[in-house]
Amino acid sequence: MEGFDLIIFDCDGVLVDSEIIAADVESKLLTEAGYPISIEEMGERFAGMTWQNILFQVEREASIPISASLLDKSERLLDMRLEQDVQAIAGVEAALSRLKLKRCICSNSSTARLDMMLGKVGLKRLFAPHIFSAKDLGADRVKPKPDIFLHGAEQMGVSTERVVVVEDSVHGIHAARAAGMRVIGFTGASHTYPSHADKLTDAGAETVISRMNDLPGVVAALAEWEGAV
């Protein structure tokens, strides 16, 4: 794998199957607030975005004043659901055991939530202490801005052109590409939808996988293919 020195993983929808839980909680809250939306639509339109930015977009689109209390209410409900129900994506540990690159996590989720989820599913030990939250950089520096990926590469001491990222969302892929990194799209979580792979490719993913078992082989293949950045 001469082409890469670091692999960066998103967390939600890549390492843990949390996006479907978030979509369930958030779709119910938005529907109650006067913006009817299904779980499937939440996944397709807003996966990878922070709840705060989702609320801002809904306000702009629908001219519905969203209560500030929705922000805290969602966080409380979602943390409860995640602590009860979140599971690891199938095949993550086996894939990691076959990848010999440096690795880290770069996520829009808070440090506290990352700690809880990764601890619950047994993956924290495989990444700690290299687990980075965009929210620690500032509320205005989350994906689709590239800041968290640039931060992760800097912390790991690796040049951006030597990094490959695994992402499940259009916003995350835009962020990684803006950081000058190569990207593998992932559609193996429960929130996936029929056009998911096409959207990730259109956003800039060089290839898309739906099984973590395929990740080591794809990383090796991309490492030999230097021409696509």
C-alpha positions in Angstrom: 0.0 0.0 0.0 2.7 2.5 -1.1 0.1 5.2 -2.0 -1.3 5.9 1.5 0.1 6.5 4.9 -3.2 7.1 6.7 -6.8 6.0 6.5 -9.5 8.3 8.1 -12.9 6.9 9.0 -16.0 8.8 9.5 -17.9 7.3 12.4 -21.7 7.6 12.0 -22.8 5.3 9.2 -19.3 3.9 8.6 -18.1 2.4 11.9 -21.4 2.5 13.8 -24.9 2.1 12.5 -26.2 5.3 14.0 -27.5 7.3 11.1 -30.8 5.3 11.0 -31.4 6.0 14.7 -30.7 9.7 14.2 -33.0 9.8 11.2 -35.8 8.2 13.3 -35.5 10.6 16.2 -35.1 13.7 14.0 -37.8 12.9 11.5 -40.3 12.6 14.3 -39.3 15.9 15.8 -39.4 17.8 12.5 -42.8 16.3 11.7 -44.1 17.4 15.0 -42.7 20.9 14.4 -44.7 21.1 11.1 -42.2 19.8 8.6 -43.3 16.3 7.6 -40.4 14.1 6.6 -39.8 10.4 6.6 -36.9 8.4 8.0 -35.8 7.6 4.4 -35.9 11.2 3.4 -33.8 12.2 6.4 -31.2 9.7 5.4 -31.1 10.8 1.8 -31.1 14.5 2.3 -29.4 15.2 5.6 -27.0 12.3 6.4 -23.7 13.7 7.6 -25.1 17.0 8.6 -25.2 18.3 12.2 -28.7 18.6 13.7 -28.1 22.3 14.1 -27.4 22.7 10.4 -30.4 20.6 9.5 -32.6 22.9 11.5 -31.1 25.9 9.8 -31.8 24.4 6.4 -35.4 23.5 7.3 -36.0 27.0 8.5 -34.7 28.5 5.2 -36.6 26.0 3.0 -40.0 26.1 4.7 -40.0 29.4 6.6 -41.0 27.5 9.7 -39.6 29.0 12.9 -37.9 26.1 14.6 -37.8 26.3 18.4 -34.4 26.4 19.9 -35.5 23.8 22.4 -35.6 21.3 19.5 -31.8 21.4 19.5 -31.5 20.2 23.1 -34.4 17.8 22.9 -33.0 16.0 19.9 -29.6 15.6 21.6 -31.1 14.1 24.7 -33.4 11.7 22.9 -30.7 10.7 20.5 -28.1 10.0 23.2 -30.7 7.8 25.0 -31.5 5.8 21.8 -27.9 5.5 20.8 -26.8 4.2 24.2 -29.5 1.6 24.0 -29.5 0.6 20.3 -26.4 1.5 18.4 -24.4 -1.4 16.9 -21.1 -1.6 15.1 -21.1 -2.0 11.3 -20.6 -5.6 10.4 -17.0 -6.5 9.5 -15.2 -3.4 10.9 -12.9 -5.2 13.3 -11.9 -7.8 10.6 -11.2 -5.1 8.1 -9.1 -3.1 10.5 -7.0 -6.1 11.3 -6.1 -6.4 7.6 -5.2 -2.7 7.2 -1.7 -1.8 8.2 -2.0 2.0 7.8 -2.1 4.5 10.5 -5.8 5.2 11.2 -8.0 7.8 12.9 -11.6 8.9 13.1 -12.8 12.4 11.9 -16.5 13.0 12.8 -19.1 15.7 13.1 -20.4 14.0 16.3 -19.3 15.4 19.7 -16.4 13.9 21.6 -18.8 12.7 24.3 -21.1 10.9 21.8 -18.1 9.4 20.0 -16.8 8.1 23.3 -20.1 6.6 24.2 -20.8 5.0 20.9 -17.4 3.6 20.2 -17.1 2.4 23.8 -20.5 0.6 23.6 -19.6 -1.3 20.4 -16.0 -2.1 21.4 -14.3 -0.1 18.8 -12.8 2.7 20.9 -9.7 0.6 21.8 -8.9 0.2 18.1 -8.7 4.0 17.5 -8.0 5.8 20.8 -6.5 8.4 21.2 -6.8 9.3 17.5 -10.5 10.2 17.6 -11.3 13.7 16.5 -14.5 15.7 16.6 -15.2 18.7 14.3 -17.2 20.3 17.1 -14.1 20.6 19.1 -12.7 22.9 16.4 -15.8 25.1 16.4 -19.5 25.0 15.4 -18.7 26.7 12.1 -16.0 24.1 11.1 -18.0 20.9 10.7 -18.3 19.0 7.5 -18.9 19.8 4.6 -15.9 22.1 5.5 -12.6 20.3 5.3 -11.3 21.4 8.6 -11.7 18.2 10.6 -9.9 16.1 7.9 -7.1 18.6 7.7 -6.8 18.5 11.5 -6.8 14.8 11.6 -4.0 14.5 9.0 -2.0 17.2 10.9 -2.4 15.4 14.2 -1.3 12.1 12.6 1.7 13.7 10.9 0.6 12.8 7.3 0.4 14.9 4.1 -3.2 15.2 2.8 -2.3 13.6 -0.5 -1.2 10.4 1.4 -4.7 10.0 3.0 -7.7 7.9 2.0 -11.0 8.6 3.7 -14.0 6.3 4.2 -17.3 8.3 4.1 -21.0 7.5 3.8 -22.3 11.0 3.1 -22.2 13.5 0.3 -21.2 16.2 2.8 -18.4 14.1 4.2 -17.1 13.4 0.7 -17.1 17.1 -0.2 -15.2 17.8 2.9 -12.6 15.1 2.2 -12.1 16.2 -1.4 -11.8 19.8 -0.4 -9.0 18.7 2.0 -7.2 17.1 -1.0 -7.8 13.5 0.1 -9.0 10.5 -1.9 -12.3 9.0 -0.8 -14.0 5.6 -0.7 -17.8 5.8 -0.4 -19.6 3.4 2.0 -23.2 2.3 1.7 -23.4 -0.6 4.1 -25.3 1.0 7.0 -29.0 0.8 7.5 -29.8 4.3 6.3 -28.7 3.5 2.7 -31.1 4.3 -0.1 -31.4 3.3 -3.8 -29.4 6.3 -5.2 -26.9 6.4 -2.4 -23.9 5.0 -4.3 -24.5 7.2 -7.3 -24.7 10.3 -5.1 -21.4 9.4 -3.4 -19.7 8.9 -6.7 -21.1 12.2 -8.0 -19.8 13.9 -4.9 -16.2 12.6 -5.6 -15.8 9.1 -4.2 -13.5 7.1 -6.5 -15.3 3.9 -5.7 -18.1 2.8 -3.4 -18.4 -0.4 -1.3 -21.3 -1.8 0.7 -19.3 -4.3 2.8 -16.4 -3.6 5.2 -14.9 -6.9 4.1 -14.1 -5.3 0.8 -12.3 -2.3 2.2 -8.7 -3.7 2.5 -8.7 -4.9 -1.1 -10.1 -1.6 -2.4 -7.5 0.5 -0.4 -4.7 -1.7 -1.8 -6.1 -1.2 -5.3 -6.4 2.6 -5.0 -2.9 2.8 -3.5 -1.5 1.4 -6.7 -3.7 3.7 -8.8 -2.0 7.1 -8.3 -3.6 9.0 -11.1 -7.0 9.8 -9.6 -7.1 12.7 -7.3 
